[in-house]
Amino acid sequence: MHDEQQRQPDARTQQVLNRVRHIINKKNTQFILDHQHDSLAALSLYLRDCMEDIGHPPARVEVIGGDFLEYRFGSWQKALRSVYDGKAAEFLKNPPAFANRKIVRDLCAAAGVQL
């Protein structure tokens, strides 16, 4: 019985994370629809705001619309270079685990769930 109680938070956490994945997928799709005609300059401003919010040069998976930005700029590195001239290799090679990404923590907090 003790083992069963310990597994319940894991199952609930997994359920929350799956729901957050779904929300992020929907937000990514909506971002493409909303910004498909934006200039690269406008997309750079958005990426800069994301970087300031996150606190470091983001990996593609840390930003809503990351795949779209990568497509529009030709690569994620080019997208980052439009707003950041320092070293970002660490964040590109080792993005945070899904549950540790700011976007995931923010969505969980908005839902009243602490990971």
N, C-alpha and C positions, 0 to 999 in steps of 0.2 A: 504494500500500500504506500509506503514511503517513497519507493521508486516511481510509482504512478503520479504522486503529487509533484515530484521533481520534473517529470516529463511534461506536465500540463503547461507550464510557462513556455517551454520550448515550442510546443505545438501552437500556442497562442501567438508567440512572437513570430513564428513562421507564417501564420495566417495574416498577421498585420503586415509583415514584409511583402507577402504576395499581393496584398491589397495596394500597398504603396507602389509596387512595381506597375500595377495596372494603372494607377493614377498618373505615374510618371510617363508611361506610354501614351496615355491620352493627352497629357500636356505637351509631349513632344510632337504629336500629330497636329495639335491645335497651333503650336508655334509655327510649324511649316505653313499652315494655311494663313496665319496672320502675318507672316513676315516674308512670304515668297517673293515679293516685289521690292523688298528693302534693299538699299544700296549697301555695299561693303562697309562704307563709313558708318552707317546706322547700325549694322550688325557688330562692328567693332565697338561702338559705344555700349551696346548691350553686353558684349563679352567683358568689357572693362568693368561695368557695373557688377557683373557676376563675380569677377575676380576680386573686387573690393569686398563684396559680401562674404565670399568664402574665406578670404584672407591669404590666398596664395594663388599662383597660376593654376587654373583648374585643368584636370584631365577632362577629356571629352565627355565622359560619363557623369561628370559632376555638374553639368550644365543642361538645363532644359534647352532642347534644340541643338545639342552638341553635334549630332550626326549631320544636321542640316548646315550648321556653320562649317563643319569640315568639308562638306560637299561644295558649298559656295566659295570657300577660300582655296580649295584645291587640296588642302591637307590641314590637319589640326595644328601642326607646327606653324603654318602660315597664318592661320587664324590667331594663334597666340602672339606671333610676332607683330601683328597689327596693333597690339595693346601692351606688349611686355617685351623688354629687351634684355632681361636677365636670364639666368639659367632656370629652365623648367624641366629638365630631363628627369629629375627624380619623380615629379608628379606625373609625367607622361608614362614612365615605365612602371610605376607602382601606384596606381590610383587607390584610394581608400577602398576597403571592403564595402559592399553595398550598405550594410547597416551603419557604417561609420561615416557615410557621406553626409554633408551638411543638408543637402536637399531631402534626404530620407529622414534625418533627425527632425528637420523642420516640419515635414508632413506628419510625422508621428506625434510631435508635440501639439500640432494644430488639432489632431484627433484626440488629444488627451492621453496618449500612450507613451510611456517612457521605455526605451529599449535598454 
